[in-house]
Amino acid sequence: MSRNQGRSGKGKPSGRGTSKPTNKKSSRDKGNDNPKSKSYSRDNAPARSNAPIKKKQTPSKPSNPDEMRLNKYISNSGICSRRDADMHISVGSVTVNGKIVNEMGYKVKLDDEVRFDGARINPEKKTYVLLNKPKGFATTTSESKGKTVMDLVANSTSARIKPIGRLGRNSTGLLLFTNDDVIVKKFTNSKNGVERLFEIELDKNLKFEDLKKIEEGIKIEGKLVSVEEISYIQDAPKSKIGLKIKNTGNTVLHTIFDHLKYDIVRVDCVAIAHLTKKDLPRGHWKHLTEQELNTLQML
């Protein structure tokens, strides 16, 4: 047979031109069996091998609603933007509970004392709520005291307001709530303060000489106890009087009348500065109007 015949595959192939079947593979094939030598591209790689390895995701911790980043706290207070807050934090202008904090991302609790350049700030919108308190409610924020004035204003705002001053559980009348430290300081300032007018009913008529003693100031246990004004209520028995003080509590009332041997039957706060009970029924609250607030801020 000629070479051309053997190559064309016509006729019987020669023994020399025929290779025996074998299980051996070429070096290239062998290389493909070696998993270490395999190289996958995005086009021809097995889908499973080409898939990205997913890391086990750890569940993120739920954020604490009572905490927030310090820069957001400052921004919410209206002082400056978050970016500017970071700058002020870095230079030590901010303190938390009396300590300078210059750590970025530092978290504070809503009841922490945060000061910016020495002045305390609050991340909530300033809120002012006036309540006409009924009997039977304690003036406290504690939940262990039974019914409190906080129950009465619970739906007035989401801000963390507190009452300024106190009224006894069985006392009635006006009570102002706010989260504005500047207004609170107006009431608690020992020199200026804010006037509150009370209607007081005694167990017996108040003698005129006792009224004059109160008006001029009484020394009780070595201390001079004085009031702003005192008078009988017009067209009412002499057991009912009007008395104006600047103290935030009403303990001074009991101090005075206990000293003079009178029992207080009823105490009603009818005015706080220019704020009155007009159109505010007992047990109801209202937000201060802009005009009422402006007048209060100018005191």
C-alpha positions in Angstrom: 0.0 0.0 0.0 1.2 3.4 -0.8 1.7 6.1 1.7 -1.1 8.2 0.2 -3.5 5.3 0.7 -2.6 4.9 4.3 -3.1 8.6 5.0 -6.4 8.8 3.2 -7.7 5.9 5.3 -8.9 3.9 2.2 -8.4 0.2 2.2 -6.8 -1.7 5.0 -4.6 0.3 7.2 -1.1 -1.0 7.8 -0.1 -2.3 11.1 2.5 0.4 11.3 0.0 3.2 10.8 -2.4 1.9 13.4 -1.9 2.7 17.1 -3.2 0.3 19.7 -5.9 1.6 22.0 -4.5 2.7 25.3 -5.8 4.1 28.6 -2.9 6.5 28.9 -3.6 10.1 28.5 -1.4 12.9 27.1 0.5 15.1 29.4 -2.1 17.8 28.8 -4.9 15.5 29.8 -3.1 14.4 32.9 -2.6 17.9 33.9 -6.4 18.5 33.7 -6.9 15.7 36.2 -4.8 17.5 38.8 -7.1 19.8 40.8 -4.2 21.9 41.8 -3.4 22.7 38.1 -6.9 23.6 37.1 -7.5 27.2 36.2 -11.0 28.5 36.0 -12.2 31.6 34.2 -15.6 33.3 34.7 -16.7 31.8 31.3 -15.8 28.2 31.7 -15.6 27.6 35.5 -18.2 25.4 37.2 -20.9 27.5 38.7 -20.3 26.3 42.2 -16.6 27.0 42.1 -17.1 30.5 40.7 -19.7 31.5 43.3 -18.4 34.0 45.9 -17.9 32.6 49.4 -20.5 34.0 51.7 -19.3 35.0 55.1 -21.5 34.1 58.1 -23.3 37.3 59.0 -23.5 38.1 62.6 -26.8 39.7 63.6 -26.3 43.5 64.2 -27.0 44.7 67.7 -30.3 46.6 67.9 -29.7 50.3 68.5 -30.4 51.6 72.0 -33.2 54.2 71.7 -31.8 55.8 74.9 -28.4 56.5 73.3 -27.2 58.6 70.4 -23.9 59.8 68.9 -22.6 62.9 70.6 -22.4 64.8 67.3 -26.1 64.1 66.6 -27.0 65.1 70.2 -25.3 68.5 69.7 -26.8 68.9 66.2 -30.3 68.1 67.5 -29.9 70.8 70.2 -29.7 73.4 67.4 -26.1 74.5 68.2 -24.5 73.5 64.8 -24.3 70.8 62.2 -22.9 67.3 62.9 -19.7 68.1 60.9 -19.1 71.2 63.0 -20.0 69.3 66.1 -17.2 66.8 65.3 -14.8 69.7 65.1 -15.9 71.2 68.5 -15.7 67.7 70.1 -12.1 67.2 68.8 -10.9 70.5 70.3 -12.4 69.7 73.8 -15.4 72.1 73.8 -17.8 69.4 74.9 -18.2 67.6 78.2 -20.3 64.7 79.2 -21.1 64.3 82.9 -18.3 66.7 83.7 -15.6 65.1 81.6 -14.2 66.3 78.3 -15.0 63.9 75.5 -13.1 64.2 72.2 -13.7 60.7 70.8 -15.4 60.6 67.4 -18.5 58.4 67.5 -18.9 58.6 71.3 -22.4 57.7 72.3 -24.3 59.4 75.1 -27.5 58.6 77.0 -30.4 60.9 76.8 -30.2 61.6 80.5 -26.5 62.4 80.5 -25.4 66.0 81.2 -23.9 67.3 78.0 -22.4 70.8 78.0 -21.2 72.8 75.0 -18.8 75.6 76.0 -20.0 75.2 79.6 -23.7 75.6 78.8 -25.9 72.5 79.2 -27.7 71.5 76.0 -30.7 69.3 75.2 -31.3 67.3 72.0 -35.0 67.7 72.2 -37.3 70.5 70.9 -38.1 72.9 73.8 -41.5 72.1 75.1 -43.7 74.0 77.6 -46.9 72.4 79.0 -49.2 74.0 81.6 -51.4 71.7 83.7 -54.3 72.5 86.0 -53.6 69.8 88.6 -56.4 68.1 90.4 -56.2 66.5 93.8 -54.7 63.1 94.4 -51.7 63.3 92.2 -48.1 63.6 93.5 -45.7 66.1 91.9 -42.9 63.7 91.0 -41.4 61.8 88.1 -41.0 58.7 90.2 -43.2 55.8 89.2 -43.3 54.3 92.7 -45.5 57.1 94.1 -48.8 56.0 92.8 -50.7 58.5 90.6 -48.4 61.3 89.6 -48.7 64.5 87.5 -46.6 62.8 84.8 -49.6 60.5 84.2 -51.7 63.6 83.4 -49.3 65.0 80.8 -48.2 61.7 79.3 -49.9 62.4 76.0 -48.8 66.0 75.7 -45.4 65.4 74.1 -42.7 62.8 73.5 -40.1 65.2 75.0 -38.8 64.4 78.5 -40.5 67.3 80.4 -40.4 67.7 84.2 -42.5 69.8 86.5 -41.0 73.1 87.8 -41.6 73.2 91.6 -44.1 71.2 93.5 -47.7 71.1 94.6 -48.7 68.7 97.4 -50.8 65.6 96.5 -53.9 67.3 97.8 -53.1 70.7 96.4 -54.6 71.9 93.1 -53.8 74.4 90.4 -51.2 75.4 87.9 -48.0 73.5 87.3 -45.6 74.2 84.5 -43.6 71.4 82.8 -40.6 71.9 80.5 -37.3 70.5 79.3 -35.8 74.1 79.0 -33.1 74.5 81.6 -33.1 78.3 81.0 -36.7 78.6 82.1 -36.1 76.2 85.0 -33.3 78.5 86.2 -35.7 81.5 86.1 -37.9 79.8 88.7 -35.1 78.5 90.9 -33.1 81.7 90.9 -32.9 82.7 94.6 -32.7 86.4 93.8 -35.3 86.8 91.1 -37.5 83.7 90.8 -41.0 83.7 89.3 -44.1 84.7 91.2 -46.9 82.2 91.9 -50.3 83.2 93.3 -52.1 80.9 95.7 -55.6 80.9 97.0 -55.5 79.4 100.5 -58.3 78.3 102.8 -57.6 78.0 106.5 -59.5 76.2 109.2 -60.5 79.5 110.8 -60.4 83.2 110.0 -57.0 84.8 109.7 -56.5 87.5 112.3 -55.6 90.9 110.8 -52.5 91.1 113.1 -51.4 87.7 111.8 -51.9 88.9 108.2 -49.7 91.9 109.0 -47.0 89.7 110.5 -46.9 87.6 107.4 -46.8 90.7 105.2 -43.8 92.1 107.1 -42.0 88.8 107.4 -41.8 86.4 110.3 -38.8 85.0 112.0 -39.1 81.2 112.3 -36.3 79.3 113.9 -34.0 82.2 113.4 -34.8 82.6 109.7 -36.8 85.4 108.2 -39.7 84.0 106.1 -41.3 86.5 103.8 -43.9 86.5 101.0 -44.4 88.8 98.0 -48.0 89.8 98.8 -50.9 88.7 101.1 -54.5 89.8 101.3 -58.0 88.7 102.1 -60.0 87.5 99.1 -62.8 90.0 98.3 -66.3 89.0 99.1 -65.1 85.8 100.8 -64.7 84.7 104.5 -61.6 85.8 106.3 -60.4 82.2 106.3 -59.7 82.6 102.5 -56.7 84.5 101.5 -54.5 85.2 98.5 -50.8 84.8 98.9 -48.0 85.4 96.4 -44.5 83.8 96.7 -41.5 83.1 94.5 -40.6 79.8 96.0 -40.8 76.8 93.7 -42.4 74.6 96.4 -45.3 75.3 98.8 -43.6 74.1 102.0 -43.2 77.7 103.0 -47.0 78.1 103.2 -47.2 75.3 105.8 -44.2 76.7 107.6 -45.9 80.1 108.0 -49.4 78.9 109.1 -48.1 76.1 111.3 -46.1 78.7 113.2 -49.2 80.9 113.6 -51.4 77.9 114.7 -53.6 77.6 111.6 -54.4 74.5 109.6 -54.4 74.7 105.8 -57.6 73.2 104.4 -57.0 73.9 100.7 -54.2 75.2 98.5 -54.9 76.2 94.9 -52.3 77.8 92.6 -54.3 80.2 90.4 -51.5 81.9 88.5 -47.8 81.5 87.6 -46.5 84.9 86.6 -48.9 85.9 83.7 -50.2 82.4 83.2 -53.7 81.7 84.5 -56.3 78.9 84.6 -58.5 80.7 82.1 -60.0 78.1 79.7 -58.0 75.3 81.3 -60.4 73.0 83.3 -59.1 70.9 86.2 -57.1 67.9 85.0 -56.4 69.4 81.6 -53.2 70.7 80.0 -52.2 72.9 77.2 -49.0 74.0 75.3 -48.0 77.6 75.9 -48.8 80.0 73.1 -45.9 81.9 71.5 -47.0 85.1 73.2 -47.1 83.4 76.6 -43.7 81.9 76.1 -42.2 85.2 74.9 -43.5 86.9 78.1 -42.1 84.1 80.3 -38.7 84.3 78.6 -38.5 88.1 79.3 -39.1 87.8 83.0 
